[in-house]
Amino acid sequence: MKTYSAQSGYVYQYYYEGQRPFHSGPDHGIEFVFSLSHDRKAWHSISVMVSDSAIAVWEQAHARALSATERYALAKMALFQAFDERPAPEQMKEPVRLRPADVDGIIESLGL
C-alpha cells in the first residue's frame, strides 16, 4: 500500500491490482486497476484507462512504442493528477482517462 497527499487536501491510500485490455467502441487500450481509500475504512476500485489513441501521437513523434512499464508509469501519474484535480473523494469513483494532451508533460516529468 502506498500513500499520496493530494493538492485537494485529501490523503489517499492506494495499491495496484492489475491490468487488462479494454475496448469501448472505437477506443481500446489498457485498463490499469487500483484499489483506493481516503479514510482507510472504505475501499473501492478505480480504473485508469490508457487508450492507444492517447499515446499514438507521442509514439509517432518519437518513432518508438512505449513499453509496458512506461504505460504503467503514465497510468500512475494520471491517477495522481486525478487525486490533485478532483476536489472530493466521491469523484474518485469515476474512471480516470489519460488525456492525449497530458502524455507529453507526464513523459517529460518522468524523464523518459
Kinemage of the C-alpha trace (Angstrom):
@kinemage 1
@onewidth
@group {chain A} dominant
@subgroup {mainchain}
@vectorlist {calphas} color= white
{ca met a 1} P 0.000 0.000 0.000
{ca lys a 2} L 1.206 3.487 -0.833
{ca thr a 3} L 0.062 6.934 0.220
{ca tyr a 4} L -0.436 10.098 -1.826
{ca ser a 5} L -1.086 13.558 -0.351
{ca ala a 6} L -3.176 15.331 -2.969
{ca gln a 7} L -3.310 19.060 -3.659
{ca ser a 8} L -7.021 18.762 -2.884
{ca gly a 9} L -6.051 18.281 0.762
{ca tyr a 10} L -7.004 14.605 0.950
{ca val a 11} L -4.567 11.816 1.662
{ca tyr a 12} L -5.230 8.691 -0.369
{ca gln a 13} L -4.030 5.158 0.232
{ca tyr a 14} L -3.831 3.017 -2.885
{ca tyr a 15} L -2.374 -0.132 -4.332
{ca tyr a 16} L -2.112 -1.629 -7.774
{ca glu a 17} L -4.485 -4.511 -8.539
{ca gly a 18} L -3.595 -5.368 -12.139
{ca gln a 19} L -4.351 -4.585 -15.748
{ca arg a 20} L -6.499 -5.832 -18.594
{ca pro a 21} L -7.235 -4.840 -22.173
{ca phe a 22} L -10.282 -2.662 -22.754
{ca his a 23} L -12.458 -1.983 -25.788
{ca ser a 24} L -15.058 0.762 -25.711
{ca gly a 25} L -16.472 1.489 -29.141
{ca pro a 26} L -13.608 2.622 -31.362
{ca asp a 27} L -11.355 3.194 -28.342
{ca his a 28} L -9.090 0.452 -26.990
{ca gly a 29} L -6.008 0.124 -24.848
{ca ile a 30} L -5.082 -0.991 -21.339
{ca glu a 31} L -7.141 -0.533 -18.175
{ca phe a 32} L -4.992 -0.289 -15.042
{ca val a 33} L -6.946 -1.085 -11.868
{ca phe a 34} L -6.085 0.335 -8.452
{ca ser a 35} L -7.787 -0.010 -5.061
{ca leu a 36} L -8.011 3.189 -3.063
{ca ser a 37} L -9.289 4.713 0.112
{ca his a 38} L -9.332 8.187 1.578
{ca asp a 39} L -10.128 7.056 5.130
{ca arg a 40} L -8.558 3.556 5.376
{ca lys a 41} L -12.020 2.140 6.095
{ca ala a 42} L -13.873 2.123 2.797
{ca trp a 43} L -12.026 0.809 -0.255
{ca his a 44} L -13.083 0.778 -3.888
{ca ser a 45} L -11.525 0.117 -7.267
{ca ile a 46} L -10.690 2.802 -9.758
{ca ser a 47} L -9.644 2.260 -13.349
{ca val a 48} L -7.112 4.306 -15.256
{ca met a 49} L -7.752 3.973 -18.973
{ca val a 50} L -4.666 4.321 -21.160
{ca ser a 51} L -6.013 4.246 -24.689
{ca asp a 52} L -3.798 3.506 -27.645
{ca ser a 53} L -5.057 6.695 -29.294
{ca ala a 54} L -3.909 8.803 -26.307
{ca ile a 55} L -0.302 7.722 -26.731
{ca ala a 56} L -0.211 7.258 -30.519
{ca val a 57} L 0.809 10.857 -31.264
{ca trp a 58} L 3.763 10.660 -28.866
{ca glu a 59} L 4.850 7.279 -30.229
{ca gln a 60} L 4.708 8.532 -33.812
{ca ala a 61} L 6.594 11.731 -32.977
{ca his a 62} L 9.364 9.792 -31.193
{ca ala a 63} L 9.389 6.796 -33.573
{ca arg a 64} L 9.120 4.220 -30.805
{ca ala a 65} L 6.471 2.371 -28.866
{ca leu a 66} L 6.130 2.850 -25.129
{ca ser a 67} L 6.985 -0.229 -23.074
{ca ala a 68} L 4.544 -1.862 -20.661
{ca thr a 69} L 6.442 -0.274 -17.748
{ca glu a 70} L 6.207 3.173 -19.339
{ca arg a 71} L 2.467 2.741 -19.895
{ca tyr a 72} L 2.069 1.803 -16.224
{ca ala a 73} L 4.022 4.935 -15.255
{ca leu a 74} L 1.643 7.043 -17.392
{ca ala a 75} L -1.333 5.429 -15.673
{ca lys a 76} L 0.043 6.054 -12.198
{ca met a 77} L 0.821 9.696 -12.953
{ca ala a 78} L -2.673 10.147 -14.456
{ca leu a 79} L -4.077 8.726 -11.207
{ca phe a 80} L -2.032 11.266 -9.220
{ca gln a 81} L -3.348 14.072 -11.452
{ca ala a 82} L -6.888 12.915 -10.717
{ca phe a 83} L -6.131 12.911 -6.973
{ca asp a 84} L -4.944 16.517 -7.321
{ca glu a 85} L -7.664 17.778 -9.689
{ca arg a 86} L -10.795 16.132 -8.320
{ca pro a 87} L -11.931 18.133 -5.314
{ca ala a 88} L -13.563 15.308 -3.297
{ca pro a 89} L -13.027 11.565 -2.762
{ca glu a 90} L -16.528 10.804 -4.069
{ca gln a 91} L -15.323 11.876 -7.511
{ca met a 92} L -12.590 9.223 -7.418
{ca lys a 93} L -15.171 6.547 -8.199
{ca glu a 94} L -15.256 7.605 -11.851
{ca pro a 95} L -12.601 6.125 -14.169
{ca val a 96} L -9.546 8.199 -14.976
{ca arg a 97} L -8.819 8.595 -18.671
{ca leu a 98} L -5.338 9.532 -19.772
{ca arg a 99} L -5.752 12.647 -21.887
{ca pro a 100} L -3.642 12.909 -25.045
{ca ala a 101} L -2.725 16.466 -24.030
{ca asp a 102} L -1.162 15.163 -20.786
{ca val a 103} L 1.072 12.494 -22.315
{ca asp a 104} L 3.971 14.815 -23.253
{ca gly a 105} L 4.008 16.517 -19.861
{ca ile a 106} L 3.917 13.255 -17.929
{ca ile a 107} L 6.633 11.655 -20.039
{ca glu a 108} L 8.809 14.760 -19.706
{ca ser a 109} L 8.335 14.844 -15.910
{ca leu a 110} L 9.368 11.174 -15.746
{ca gly a 111} L 12.428 11.799 -17.884
{ca leu a 112} L 11.549 9.119 -20.418
